[in-house]
Amino acid sequence: MLNNFLRENKISAAILTIIRLYLGYAWFTAGFHKLTGGFDASGFLKGAIVKPVTGPDGNMVYSWYVNFLESFALPNIDVFNFIVPWGETLIGLGLLLGCLTTAAMFFGLVMNFSFFLAGTVSHNPTDIFLGFIILTAGYNAGKFGLDYWVVPFINKTVRKYKAKATA
């Protein structure tokens, strides 16, 4: 019942638009400030490695993630210094414009969980909750946006190429 409301109702589409615009603004401004103000993730990554998320017993909770940061992210810091600000900016733009909304939200959730696993709580739980609502709603979340035209165009194009491939 709730799923149908989120995916098919016009009132829901309007509410989802407000949530989408809120998240889009937050993502876009965070990324834009990183792009224009200079950004270096190395300090954040080093801090997440030195002081990882620990459980009540004091042991590391996400040791696999700390290993990822230590062995992959930090040695490739230039890639992350490019991906993080551009990713945040593009996620925000996608959500603000309602263009490829579910893809933008999916990658937004990946980034939210990455920050969360590194020990940054901040507004991530709220963003994750709202992001899952947007992701669950699917096409309806971008109905009052560019997805109204983009998604049917993509579906039509994919169907046309599938028909050519099977012919």
SULBELJO-V207688 format. One record per residue. PHI is phi in degrees with one decimal (none if undefined). OMEGA is omega in degrees with one decimal (NA if undefined). Layout:
BEGIN
((PHI;OMEGA) (PHI;OMEGA))
END
This chain:
BEGIN
((none;178.4) (-64.0;179.4) (-61.8;177.6) (-62.8;178.1) (-60.7;-179.4) (-65.8;-172.4) (-90.3;-170.3) (-130.4;-172.5) (-87.7;-179.9) (-70.6;176.4) (-64.3;176.5) (-60.8;179.3) (-59.6;178.8) (-68.8;178.2) (-64.3;178.7) (-62.8;178.0) (-62.9;178.7) (-64.2;178.7) (-62.9;-179.5) (-61.4;179.6) (-66.1;177.4) (-60.5;-179.9) (-65.7;179.3) (-60.7;178.7) (-63.0;-179.6) (-62.6;179.1) (-64.7;-176.2) (-62.4;-178.4) (-65.7;178.2) (-61.8;179.9) (-68.9;-178.7) (-62.5;177.9) (-64.2;177.5) (-69.2;-179.9) (-66.7;-174.7) (-91.4;-175.7) (-104.1;-176.0) (81.9;-176.3) (-147.3;174.5) (-140.6;-177.0) (-80.6;-173.6) (-61.0;179.2) (-63.8;178.1) (-62.6;-179.0) (-65.7;177.8) (-62.2;177.6) (-64.1;179.0) (-67.7;178.4) (-77.5;-177.9) (-69.8;-178.4) (-124.2;-177.8) (-74.7;176.1) (-66.5;179.8) (-121.1;177.4) (-86.7;-179.8) (-60.7;179.8) (-85.9;178.6) (89.0;179.9) (-84.6;177.7) (-60.9;179.0) (-89.2;-175.8) (-117.1;-178.1) (-61.8;178.5) (-62.6;-179.5) (-74.2;176.3) (-63.1;176.0) (-61.6;177.8) (-61.4;179.9) (-62.9;-176.2) (-71.5;-172.8) (-95.2;-178.4) (-122.1;-173.9) (-66.8;-177.3) (-63.5;176.7) (-64.9;179.4) (-111.0;-173.4) (-59.8;179.4) (-62.0;177.6) (-65.0;-178.8) (-69.1;176.5) (-66.9;175.3) (-89.6;-174.0) (-66.3;-174.0) (-63.5;-178.6) (-65.9;178.5) (-69.0;177.2) (-61.6;179.0) (-61.2;-179.1) (-64.3;-178.5) (-70.2;174.4) (-61.2;178.9) (-60.6;179.5) (-64.1;177.8) (-60.0;179.9) (-72.9;179.2) (-62.8;-178.3) (-85.8;-176.2) (66.9;-178.0) (-113.8;-174.8) (53.8;-172.7) (-56.9;-176.5) (-67.2;176.8) (-65.5;178.7) (-59.8;-178.2) (-68.6;176.9) (-57.5;-179.2) (-69.3;173.5) (-63.1;178.3) (-66.9;176.3) (-59.2;179.3) (-67.1;177.8) (-58.5;179.5) (-65.9;177.6) (-62.6;177.6) (-65.1;-179.3) (-63.8;179.7) (-65.2;178.3) (-81.9;175.4) (102.2;178.8) (-92.4;179.8) (-86.3;177.1) (43.0;179.5) (-98.8;-178.2) (-57.9;178.8) (-59.4;178.4) (-65.8;179.6) (-62.7;178.2) (-65.3;179.0) (-59.9;179.9) (-65.9;178.4) (-63.5;177.8) (-67.5;175.2) (-63.6;178.5) (-61.6;-178.7) (-63.7;179.1) (-64.9;-178.4) (-69.4;177.9) (61.5;-175.7) (-56.7;-176.9) (-61.9;179.5) (-69.3;179.6) (-110.0;-177.0) (-59.0;175.7) (-95.5;-179.5) (-167.4;-177.7) (-67.1;177.8) (-59.6;178.4) (-57.1;178.8) (-103.1;-173.6) (-69.9;-176.7) (-63.1;176.2) (-60.9;177.7) (-62.3;179.1) (-63.1;179.3) (-59.6;179.8) (-63.3;-179.6) (-64.7;179.8) (-64.3;178.5) (-60.9;-179.4) (-64.1;179.5) (-70.2;176.1) (-64.4;179.2) (-63.7;178.8) (-66.9;-177.2) (-69.2;-179.0) (-87.1;-178.6) (-79.4;NA))
END
